[in-house]
Structures are given as C-alpha cells and as structure tokens.
Amino acid sequence: MRWTVILVLGLGLAGCVGTAPAEDGLYYTAPATKGVDFVATDKDPAAVAMILREAGLGTVRAGATSVTLSSRDLRLIDCGTYVQVAMGNRAEFPATAPEAVLMEGFTTPGLIQRAVDSRSTVRLTRAADGSGYAISEVHSVTRRYQALGSSARSKATVAFDQGSAGTFTNGSLCRSSGLVATLLR
C-alpha cells in the first residue's frame, strides 16, 4: 500500500517531540509501543506459522520448535506519529507512511520526497515446557529523502531489536510494534 501525504516540514523536528501542535509546522510524537521477549501461548509451531501467514506479514518457516518470519511489512514497526498543521488544517499520520511529499518552508517552497522501507526478521523459539515462545526480533528501517527537481538526496538507516529503539539523527525513533506477540495472545 502506498500513501502520498503532503505536509509542511517544520524547522527543528527533534525539538517538536511531544509538543501539542499549535502553529504551522510538522510535529513528532515518539512511539509508545514496545516489543516483548516472551509470549505465553499453548499453540504449536504449525499453528503459530498459520496465524502469521494469515496476517500476511511475510515469509514464514516453521520447524519442530521454532518459527521464523522474514518481512518487509511496516506493521511490524512503530516509528511514532507526525502531526502536520498548515494554514488552519491539521493532519495526523503514522511516521511509517511508506511515501510522503514534504513541502519545505512557507516562503520558498521546495518539495522533498520521503520513502520508508523496512526489513524484519522475527524468530519465535518454543519454551521447553511448552508455555510459550521467546521472541527475537531484528528490524532495519531506512528513510530516503530526495529534493524533487534536484539531485540532492539523503539516506538514513537504523537497526534495533524487540527491546530497543533505533534513533535517527533528528531524534525520531522506531521500535517494534509488538504485533507478533499481539497476534499470538
């Protein structure tokens, strides 16, 4: 799914973390979600694999005691929320929106195209007592920016696991969404 969002790129994005949007600009709120290390469930690996396949998250492989998911699905990560306020209008959208067109500044507009891509590997290993699964997640999120009508480009990538966050240089960050554990509960 591709979304195109037009927004106004405010100055000092990192300084806007957690502030209530009051005037024109782009505001960022960090993700509240966090991945988990263990999920309690009595489902066997074949049942877990079927749940993940039905969710359409990516390629699922099931073994006798483990399940591995390889995915590029943005639902597995949470990079927070952006709120755009421009000329009396307010729009809120996830920071994982795969595509956005940003308008830089009000006086001299310049369009910047942003794209978000992710790669995730989730491994679930069944506990010896059958009480659930240890969850190991590795995520990599890449954001690309290109000034439209120019050759100016930038690219930034962060990597993180289920218990940590990947932080970009502007202060925005990404975490595991905890979706896999939620699906198995």
Secondary structure, 3 states (H helix, E strand, C coil): CCCCCEEEECCCHHHHCCCCCCCCEEEEECCCCCCCCEEECCCCHHHHHHHHHHCCCCEEEECCCEEEEEECCHHHEECCEEEEEECCEEEEEECCCCEEEEEECCCCCEEEEEEEEEEEEEEEEECCCCCEEEEEEEEEEEEEEEECCCCCEEEEEEEEECCCCEECCCCCEEEECCHHHHHHC
